Amino acid sequence: MTRKTYPICHFCEHPLNPNAEDDCDRVFVLPNGELCCPPCFKDYLLNELDKNMDLFADALGIPVLYTEGPHADI
């Protein structure tokens, strides 16, 4: 009998076993190569969104209009 070794989430250290957990049906690979589960990936995205909303708006094709400062559009 052989044992399977599943990857571990970088943030919560939970084994990413799709047979044991409903939330481990997919694994996300971060830009630095670390793996994370869906709930931790959501937290990671929210933290990154707080750091740079303009980057996410650009990735989704949403225009950003600046109302103050040297780059003001309005």
N, C-alpha and C positions, 0 to 999 in steps of 0.2 A: 504494500500500500504506500502510495506517495502522498506527501502533503504539499498543498499549493501555498505559495507565498504571495500575498497580495501587497500592492504598494500601500504606503501610509500617507495620510494627509499631512502636509507640512505644518499646518496651523493647529489642528486639533489632535493629531497623531492617531486618528481613527483608521483602522484597516479598511481599505476600499474594496470590500468584498461584495459584489452584486448579489450573491446568493444568500447573504445574511441580512442585508439592509436594503430597504426600498430606495433610499436616497443616494445609493452608490451605483446607479445605472450608468453613470459616465464620470470621467475624471478629467479635470481641467489642468492643462500644463501652462504654467505662468511663463512670462518672457525669460526668467532666469532659470527655467528648467524644473522648478519645483512643482510637485503635484498637489492638487487640493480637491476636496469634495465639493459638491454643489453648494451647501450652505456657507462654507468658508469662502468659496469663490464669489458668492454674492456679497459677503462682507468685504472682501478684497476690492471688488469693483466699486462699492459704495465709498470706500476710503480713497480710492484713486479718483473717483468722480469729485469728491470734495477737494482734492488737491488741484485738479485742472478740468473744470467744466468745459472750457473752450475746446479742448482736445476731443472730448466725447461728442460735442455738438458737431464738430468738423467730421468726425468719423461717421456720424449718422446723416450728414448732409444738411444739417440745420444751420441756417445763417445766424451769425451773432452780430448784433448792432450795439455799438458802444455809445453810451449817453454822456459820458464825461471823459476828460483827459485828452491827451494829444491825438488819439485815434478816434475821437467822437464821430459817430455817423449821424446822429440826430441833433 
